[in-house]
């Protein structure tokens, strides 16, 4: 992302009705404090901090959809936030708005060692997933060099030093549960590796670690 030189001139005031609705709905999971906003207004990119007007911490997909619908109704920018480890600058609030923190959506919902998949929420961290599946003898191979969230890695098509052997996030995501900008929930594909009904895009492939004289299984 190329940050505008005069980004402050692009900021728009968030309607008071939008802020009040979020405050009433999410209570202490809604924050306008300077410290919280500053934390969510920067990442590892070289761009200067650009703070959101407020931060909301979501716990469920339905809450994310509710927040998206409210922001869409008031025409307020909504910026998803995972671990803040990205280099692209895409979490910066160039026009102000609401930062949607997904870090508390951090549950590994299911591990299916037999078909090399795991179902995770968007806020699950890369190292957390690997710790969760260690006992199965499998591992999640995508390593972008940071303990990033799986949702953020999917959003940026993360890769890393293992990409030549195991692919990028594109090759390691089977399906997604997506909340659109207007608050609709869309579930793409399913657990089938092969389907003629569209893209096989929220299940994450996990692979066996490399062993001498034992070729690792790589997701097709």
C-alpha positions as MATLAB code, in Angstrom:
seq = 'XXXXXXXXXXXXXXXXXXXXXXXXXXXXXXXXXXXXXXXXXXXXXXXXXXXXXXXXXXXXXXXXXXXXXXXXXXXXXXXXXXXXXXXXXXXXXXXXXXXXXXXXXXXXXXXXXXXXXXXXXXXXXXXXXXXXXXXXXXXXXXXXXXXXXXXXXXXXXXXXXXXXXXXXXXXXXXXXXXXXXXXXXXXXXXXXXXXXXXXXXXXXXXXXXXXXXXXXXXXX';
ca = [
       0.000    0.000    0.000;
       1.310    3.456   -0.878;
       0.293    5.840    1.909;
      -0.828    9.303    0.713;
       1.427   12.177    1.735;
      -1.503   14.064    3.205;
      -3.580   11.227    4.572;
      -5.054   13.352    7.348;
      -6.923   15.368    4.719;
      -8.797   12.184    3.730;
     -10.140   11.439    7.206;
     -13.883   11.520    7.717;
     -15.623   11.926   11.046;
     -17.384    8.774   12.242;
     -21.051    9.605   12.952;
     -21.819    9.793   16.672;
     -24.749    7.398   16.157;
     -22.370    4.714   14.875;
     -19.986    5.101   17.811;
     -22.840    5.080   20.313;
     -24.360    1.935   18.802;
     -21.014    0.111   19.008;
     -20.432    1.316   22.571;
     -23.866    0.148   23.671;
     -23.525   -3.239   21.964;
     -19.951   -4.188   22.881;
     -19.332   -2.418   26.187;
     -15.736   -2.863   27.340;
     -14.900   -4.547   24.011;
     -15.265   -1.110   22.393;
     -12.462    1.386   22.959;
     -11.679    4.952   21.952;
      -8.607    5.262   24.170;
      -5.510    6.768   22.576;
      -3.294    3.832   23.588;
      -5.566    1.195   22.031;
      -6.067    3.255   18.875;
      -2.328    3.818   18.517;
      -1.660    0.093   18.866;
      -4.114   -0.590   16.026;
      -2.890    2.273   13.859;
       0.492    0.835   12.942;
       2.062   -2.373   11.664;
       5.589   -3.420   10.674;
       5.519   -1.363    7.466;
       7.620    1.817    7.102;
       4.518    4.003    6.872;
       3.652    6.438    9.668;
       0.910    5.497   12.122;
      -2.662    6.293   11.061;
      -5.033    5.764   13.962;
      -8.632    4.521   13.703;
     -11.363    6.436   15.518;
     -12.234    3.410   17.659;
     -11.463   -0.294   18.101;
     -13.951   -3.154   18.512;
     -13.002   -6.677   19.642;
     -15.185   -9.375   18.049;
     -15.734  -12.903   19.378;
     -17.871  -14.522   16.670;
     -18.562  -14.408   12.945;
     -22.036  -13.083   13.707;
     -20.551  -10.174   15.658;
     -18.247   -9.372   12.752;
     -21.268   -9.335   10.441;
     -23.165   -7.078   12.855;
     -20.273   -4.597   12.967;
     -19.927   -4.672    9.176;
     -23.632   -3.965    8.692;
     -23.486   -1.012   11.093;
     -20.417    0.484    9.439;
     -21.931   -0.035    6.006;
     -25.114    1.711    7.119;
     -23.140    4.756    8.304;
     -20.565    4.576    5.461;
     -17.694    4.166    7.903;
     -14.407    2.456    6.913;
     -13.921   -0.914    8.646;
     -10.391   -2.271    8.971;
      -9.791   -5.878   10.113;
      -6.831   -6.314   12.472;
      -5.070   -9.581   13.335;
      -1.602   -9.576   14.884;
      -0.313   -6.325   13.384;
       2.722   -8.096   11.937;
       2.147   -7.309    8.260;
       4.451   -5.258    6.069;
       1.852   -3.991    3.596;
       0.350   -1.085    5.572;
      -3.178   -2.266    4.845;
      -4.347   -1.946    8.467;
      -3.662    1.799    8.575;
      -6.776    3.951    8.969;
      -6.128    6.338    6.076;
      -9.686    7.670    6.218;
     -10.240    6.974    9.914;
     -12.978    4.524   10.806;
     -13.271    1.435   12.985;
     -10.532   -1.130   13.584;
     -12.032   -4.611   13.945;
      -9.729   -6.649   16.176;
     -10.055  -10.406   15.542;
      -7.339  -11.525   17.980;
      -9.913  -12.864   20.473;
     -11.369  -15.139   17.788;
      -8.489  -17.519   18.476;
      -9.944  -21.017   18.760;
      -8.756  -24.080   16.853;
     -12.189  -25.566   16.184;
     -11.190  -28.963   14.803;
      -8.150  -30.957   13.746;
      -8.608  -33.750   11.212;
      -5.252  -35.475   11.039;
      -6.530  -38.112    8.615;
      -7.202  -35.612    5.851;
      -4.470  -33.137    6.885;
      -6.828  -30.273    7.728;
      -7.658  -28.035   10.656;
     -10.562  -25.631   11.102;
      -9.554  -22.386   12.805;
     -10.905  -18.951   13.634;
      -9.295  -15.952   11.974;
      -7.335  -14.866   15.053;
      -5.472  -18.138   15.573;
      -1.717  -17.549   15.395;
       0.638  -19.629   13.292;
       2.685  -20.907   16.248;
      -0.507  -21.587   18.217;
      -1.777  -23.888   15.466;
       1.510  -25.750   15.288;
       1.487  -26.244   19.061;
      -2.082  -27.540   18.877;
      -1.280  -30.161   16.230;
       2.181  -31.183   17.443;
       0.902  -34.400   19.010;
      -0.434  -35.580   15.629;
       3.001  -35.518   14.007;
       1.815  -32.850   11.545;
       2.712  -29.182   11.119;
       1.445  -26.072    9.362;
       4.177  -25.195    6.873;
       3.625  -21.532    5.961;
       6.183  -19.359    7.781;
       6.157  -15.650    6.837;
       8.817  -14.879    9.450;
       6.352  -13.627   12.073;
       3.792  -15.178   14.407;
       0.982  -13.897   12.228;
      -2.715  -14.700   12.479;
      -4.147  -17.246   10.042;
      -6.806  -14.786    8.901;
      -4.211  -12.167    8.113;
      -2.035  -14.705    6.337;
      -4.959  -15.743    4.162;
      -5.806  -12.107    3.437;
      -2.275  -11.321    2.217;
      -1.473  -14.697    0.618;
       1.446  -15.140    2.985;
       4.368  -17.296    1.984;
       7.931  -17.677    3.264;
      10.944  -19.942    3.051;
       8.819  -23.119    2.821;
       6.806  -21.875   -0.154;
       8.838  -23.771   -2.770;
       7.980  -27.110   -1.169;
       4.581  -26.467    0.429;
       3.182  -23.518   -1.536;
       1.765  -20.223   -0.255;
      -1.484  -19.665    1.618;
      -3.261  -19.962   -1.713;
      -2.375  -23.657   -1.885;
      -3.044  -24.263    1.823;
      -6.574  -22.892    2.259;
      -9.495  -25.120    1.303;
     -12.439  -22.876    2.135;
     -13.300  -19.630    3.892;
     -16.097  -18.149    5.958;
     -16.293  -14.590    4.671;
     -18.145  -11.540    5.968;
     -18.831   -9.131    3.120;
     -18.700   -5.353    3.450;
     -22.485   -5.176    3.813;
     -22.555   -7.791    6.587;
     -23.510  -10.956    4.707;
     -21.889  -14.239    5.764;
     -20.624  -16.331    2.861;
     -19.174  -19.829    3.245;
     -17.107  -20.959    0.295;
     -16.783  -24.611   -0.696;
     -16.425  -27.327    1.952;
     -14.052  -30.021    3.134;
     -13.862  -31.826   -0.186;
     -10.480  -31.500   -1.873;
     -12.090  -31.770   -5.291;
     -15.384  -30.262   -6.342;
     -17.042  -29.227   -9.568;
     -19.239  -26.677   -7.764;
     -16.791  -23.754   -7.716;
     -13.689  -22.793   -5.799;
     -12.421  -25.059   -3.039;
     -11.453  -22.227   -0.839;
     -11.558  -21.959    6.164;
      -9.926  -25.297    6.403;
      -6.162  -25.162    6.668;
      -3.900  -27.881    5.296;
      -1.302  -29.243    7.690;
       1.574  -31.370    6.519;
       3.891  -34.003    7.871;
       7.388  -32.745    8.742;
      10.182  -33.848    6.455;
      11.824  -37.103    7.540;
      14.842  -38.882    6.039;
      13.793  -41.330    3.321;
      10.144  -40.468    3.930;
       8.639  -38.057    1.486;
       6.198  -35.657    3.125;
       2.646  -35.617    1.926;
       1.951  -32.307    0.235;
      -1.653  -31.188   -0.229;
      -2.760  -31.467   -3.818;
];
